[in-house]
Amino acid sequence: MGLLAAQTAAALILFWIVFPIFHGLVTNLGERQALDLSDQVGIVASAALLHCCYWTRLKWVPVTPPFHSVFVAHLLFASRVSFFFGGALFSAIFFRHLPQLDAFPPLAQAFDRFGKAIEDRPPERSE
């Protein structure tokens, strides 16, 4: 129970440190972000504590997973996490640029522009 509590505490500390950094990144896209040494040390220490507790629990605490293969369980977890991060990145970029969607022309005008762009193709080069 203590290892699970330590894992939870490490995850909360990571969230507490990383959330403001992520918020600054999303609100200031394209700008160089500074990361304090204290934040870097906190992230590394929390991640190390999280991993130590996890692998200790996996080694010594009997857990009845749905899969008996640790490799398959980790592979499935990694596949789920990849969708989580991909969705989070898409959401951050989409909602950051949502106000700029008002600058697009109406749909009919957009199709008209697209059609003209196709008709006015540049001549093909002969080399």
N, C-alpha and C positions, 0 to 999 in steps of 0.2 A: 504493500500500500504506500510505503514511503517513496519507493522509486516512481510510482505513478504520480504522486504529489510533486516530486521534484521535476518530473517531465512537464507537468502542467505549469509549474512555476517558471521553468525555463522558456516554455512556449509563450507564456504571458509577457515575460520580459522581452523576448524577441519582438513580439507584436508591439509592445510599448515603445521600443527603440525604432523599429522599422516603419511603423505607420506614419510618423511625421516626415520621415525621409521620403516615403512613397508619395505622400501628399505634396511635398515640395517639388518632387519630380513631375508630377502630373500638372501642377499649376504653372510650372515654369519649363514647359517642354522646349527642348533645343538648347537650353542654357546649361553651362557646366555647373555641376552640383558639388559643393564642398562637404566632406564627411569628416567630422571631428575624430581625433584619435580615441577619445573616450567612447564614442559610438562604435568604432571599429572593434575595440577591445571588448565592449559589452556584447556585440554580435558574435564574435568568435567564442567568448566564454560561455554564452548561453547556448550556442549551437553545440559546443563540446560537451557541456553538461547534459543537454538533451540526448545526444548520441550515446554518451556513456551510460546514462540511465536506461535508454532503450535497449542497447545491446546486453546490458547486465540482466534486464528483465527477460529478454529473449533467451539468454543462456540458462538462468537459474530459476525462473518462475514458470511453472507449468501453465501454459495457456492452450486451450483447445481451439485452434483455429479451424475454419472450414476446410483449409487445405493443409495437408501434412507436409508439404514441401515448402520450406522457407523461401526458396528461390522463386517458385511460382507465386507465392503470396506477395513477395516484394515486387515482382514483375507486374502483377495486377495493380498494386498500389501505385507504382511509378506511372502506369498508363492513366490511371485516374487523376493523378497529380498533374500530368502534362495537360489534360483538358482544363483543369482548374486554372493553371497559370496562363494558358492560351486565352481562355475566356476573360480572365482578369485584365490581361494586357489589351485585348480588343475593347473591352468595356471602358478602360481608362482612356484609350485614344479616341474612341467614338464619342464618349460623353464630353471629353475635353474640347472636341471640335464641333459639337452639336450646334452651337450658335452660328457657326459659319455656313450651315446648310441653308440658311435663309438667302444667301447670296446666289444660289443657283437659279437659273432661269426656270420659268414654268415648263412643265413636261412637254407640251406641244412645241414650244420654242426650242427645247433641247433636241427633240427628234428632228426638227427642221434643220438645226445646225449640224447634227450628225449626218443627215442625208446630204447636205451640201458639202461636208468634208469628204464624204465618200465619192461624190461626183467629181470634185475638183482634185483628184489625185495628181500628184506630180508625175511628169513623164518618166518612164522607166529608163534607166541608164543602159547604154550599150557599151560594153567594154570589150 
